[in-house]
Amino acid sequence: MARHIIIMDSSASMRRIIRAMIQTTVNDAVVSEAYDAEEAQGLIEDGHYHLVIFSKESSDKKWLEFARKRLALPEGQKTHFIPFSSSTKQDYIQELKRYGIEEYLAIPCEPDALGALITRICTPFAMRKTRRYSVPDTIANLEQVSNSFPAEIINFSEGGLLCELDAPALFNWVMPAMINMEFNLDGATLKVAGLYSVARRLMVVESNPDYSPRRIRLACRFISIPEESKKQLAQVVKVIEKQEGLFGHEA
């Protein structure tokens, strides 16, 4: 999952410096820029952002109140905030904490320090909107036109899945695919069909002797789920969570 970040500062050159620091250390960062608090608020209200890095000079009480409200949202919906400044005056840092802003970036700093801070705040676990499940020996079929590609499901959620498959010559990962999943649970086979999906990330996990991909790991996002498929998926989750409950009780 990409980390969507806003850099807020009135100085275009400072925004470029911060952007370069982020892009050298955070591979999945999608960076936007805002001149002031009003522009940054507009971006956040129109789309979901995980983090805003802002200067003391570009903020005011109204901005900090806005930050307080965004920080109070449930995990997966909230926006985090990191102020940056060359000054480390304790009165300002204490004021930020009263608004719920715990982190602070003193500049100048090394890119790795900023990258580590972003990674700590925007963890993949906190960014997930739905829980992921993993069931051994779960399979999927990815269908494109008249072709079908079998895959092993690593994990899945209500929003997508991560699967692994032999790298097929005919599979076009930039095109949508129809995914059908099959689970063996409680001695029964449960199916979830008709999940219209797009690939979000591809990683080569095994190569051929000529260095061409032999096996790939593919993250897909469901973009259209029929009502019947939603019921099937809910049933699968219900069975998994029931099994987890029994396991936890025995432990």
C-alpha positions in Angstrom: 0.0 0.0 0.0 1.4 3.4 -1.0 2.0 6.0 1.7 0.3 9.3 0.6 2.1 12.3 2.0 1.6 16.0 1.9 4.5 18.5 2.3 3.1 21.8 3.5 5.4 24.9 3.3 5.3 28.3 1.7 8.7 27.8 0.2 8.8 25.8 -3.0 12.5 25.1 -2.6 12.0 23.7 0.9 9.2 21.5 -0.4 11.5 20.2 -3.1 14.2 19.4 -0.5 11.8 17.5 1.7 10.3 15.7 -1.3 13.8 14.5 -2.4 14.6 13.3 1.1 11.3 11.2 1.1 11.8 9.8 -2.3 15.3 8.6 -1.6 14.2 6.6 1.4 10.5 5.7 1.1 10.0 3.6 -2.0 6.2 3.6 -1.9 5.6 7.3 -1.1 3.2 9.3 -3.2 4.0 12.9 -2.5 1.8 16.0 -2.9 2.6 19.6 -2.0 0.6 22.4 -0.4 1.5 26.1 -0.1 -0.5 26.7 3.1 -2.9 25.1 5.5 -6.0 25.9 3.4 -4.6 24.1 0.4 -3.5 21.1 2.5 -6.9 20.9 4.1 -8.5 20.9 0.7 -6.3 18.0 -0.4 -7.1 15.9 2.7 -10.8 16.5 2.4 -10.8 15.4 -1.2 -8.7 12.3 -0.7 -7.1 10.1 1.9 -3.6 11.1 3.1 -1.6 9.2 5.7 0.8 12.0 6.7 1.4 15.7 6.5 4.8 17.1 7.0 4.5 20.9 7.7 6.6 23.8 8.8 5.9 25.9 11.9 5.8 29.0 9.7 3.0 27.6 7.5 0.7 26.6 10.4 -1.6 28.4 12.9 -4.1 27.6 15.6 -6.8 26.7 13.1 -4.5 24.2 11.4 -3.6 22.6 14.7 -7.3 22.2 15.5 -7.8 20.5 12.2 -4.8 18.2 13.0 -6.4 17.3 16.3 -9.6 16.3 14.6 -7.8 14.2 12.0 -5.7 12.5 14.7 -8.9 11.5 16.6 -10.2 9.4 13.7 -10.1 5.6 13.8 -6.9 3.9 12.7 -6.9 3.5 9.0 -8.8 6.8 8.5 -6.7 9.2 10.5 -4.0 11.5 9.2 -0.7 11.9 11.0 1.3 15.1 11.3 5.0 15.9 11.6 6.1 19.5 12.0 9.6 20.4 10.9 11.8 23.4 12.0 15.3 24.4 12.6 14.2 25.6 16.0 13.7 23.1 18.9 12.1 25.5 21.4 10.4 23.4 24.0 7.4 25.7 24.4 6.4 25.0 20.8 7.0 21.3 21.1 4.8 21.2 24.2 2.1 23.1 22.4 2.1 20.6 19.6 1.6 17.8 22.1 -1.5 19.4 23.5 -3.0 19.0 20.0 -2.0 15.3 19.9 1.1 15.8 17.7 3.8 13.7 19.3 6.6 13.6 16.6 8.8 16.5 15.7 11.5 16.8 13.0 14.5 19.0 13.6 16.2 20.1 10.4 18.7 19.9 8.8 18.6 16.1 9.1 19.7 13.1 7.1 17.2 11.5 4.6 17.4 8.2 6.5 16.2 9.9 9.7 13.1 11.3 7.9 12.6 7.9 6.2 12.8 6.1 9.5 10.3 8.5 11.1 7.8 8.1 8.2 8.2 4.3 8.4 7.5 4.3 12.2 4.4 6.5 11.9 2.9 5.1 8.7 3.3 1.4 9.4 1.6 -1.0 7.0 -0.5 -2.5 9.9 -1.9 0.9 10.9 -2.6 1.8 7.3 -4.8 -1.3 6.6 -8.5 -0.5 6.5 -9.6 -4.1 6.7 -8.2 -7.2 8.5 -6.2 -9.8 6.5 -6.7 -13.5 6.7 -4.5 -16.4 5.7 -5.8 -20.0 5.1 -3.4 -22.8 4.1 -3.9 -24.4 0.7 -6.3 -21.6 -0.5 -6.3 -21.2 -4.3 -7.4 -18.6 -6.8 -8.0 -18.5 -10.5 -7.2 -15.3 -12.3 -9.2 -15.0 -15.5 -8.4 -12.7 -18.4 -10.4 -13.1 -21.7 -10.2 -16.9 -22.4 -7.2 -17.6 -20.2 -7.1 -18.8 -16.6 -4.1 -18.7 -14.3 -4.0 -20.7 -11.0 -2.5 -19.0 -8.0 -1.8 -19.7 -4.3 -3.4 -17.2 -2.0 -0.9 -15.8 0.6 -3.5 -13.7 2.4 -6.8 -11.8 1.6 -9.1 -9.2 3.0 -12.5 -7.7 2.1 -10.6 -5.3 -0.2 -8.1 -7.6 -2.0 -5.6 -10.4 -1.9 -1.9 -11.3 -2.2 -1.2 -14.4 -4.3 1.7 -16.2 -5.8 1.8 -17.9 -9.2 4.1 -19.1 -11.9 4.9 -16.2 -14.2 2.7 -16.9 -17.2 3.6 -15.6 -20.6 0.0 -14.7 -21.5 -0.9 -12.9 -18.2 -1.1 -9.1 -18.6 -0.7 -7.7 -15.2 -1.7 -4.2 -16.2 -5.2 -5.3 -17.2 -8.0 -6.2 -14.8 -8.7 -9.8 -14.0 -11.7 -11.8 -12.7 -10.7 -13.7 -9.6 -12.4 -16.8 -8.1 -11.2 -18.0 -4.7 -11.6 -21.5 -3.2 -11.2 -22.4 0.5 -11.1 -25.7 2.3 -12.6 -25.0 5.7 -14.3 -27.3 8.3 -14.1 -30.1 5.7 -16.1 -28.2 3.2 -15.1 -26.3 0.0 -16.2 -22.6 0.1 -16.0 -20.5 -3.0 -16.0 -16.8 -3.6 -16.5 -15.9 -7.3 -16.7 -12.9 -9.6 -14.2 -10.6 -7.9 -13.3 -8.0 -10.6 -9.7 -6.9 -9.7 -6.7 -4.9 -10.7 -3.1 -5.5 -9.8 -1.5 -3.0 -7.4 2.0 -4.5 -6.9 4.1 -7.2 -8.5 7.3 -8.8 -7.1 9.5 -11.4 -8.7 10.2 -14.1 -6.1 12.0 -16.6 -8.3 13.9 -16.3 -11.5 14.8 -18.6 -14.4 18.5 -19.2 -15.3 18.2 -16.5 -17.9 17.0 -14.1 -15.2 13.4 -13.9 -16.6 10.6 -14.2 -14.0 9.8 -17.7 -13.0 7.4 -17.1 -10.1 5.7 -13.8 -9.1 3.9 -12.5 -6.1 0.9 -10.3 -7.0 -1.1 -7.9 -4.9 -4.6 -7.3 -6.2 -7.4 -4.9 -5.2 -11.1 -5.8 -5.7 -12.8 -3.0 -7.6 -16.2 -4.6 -8.0 -17.8 -7.3 -5.8 -21.3 -8.6 -6.6 -23.7 -8.9 -3.7 -23.6 -12.7 -3.8 -19.8 -12.6 -3.7 -20.0 -10.3 -0.6 -22.2 -12.9 1.1 -19.8 -15.7 0.1 -16.8 -13.7 1.4 -18.6 -12.9 4.7 -19.3 -16.6 5.2 -15.7 -17.5 4.7 -14.6 -14.8 7.2 -17.2 -16.1 9.7 -15.9 -19.6 9.5 -12.2 -18.5 9.9 -13.0 -16.3 12.9 -15.0 -19.1 14.5 -12.0 -21.4 14.1 -9.7 -18.8 15.6 -12.1 -18.4 18.6 -12.0 -22.2 19.2 -8.2 -22.2 19.0 -7.9 -19.3 21.4 -10.3 -21.0 23.8 -8.2 -24.2 23.8 -5.1 -22.2 24.4 
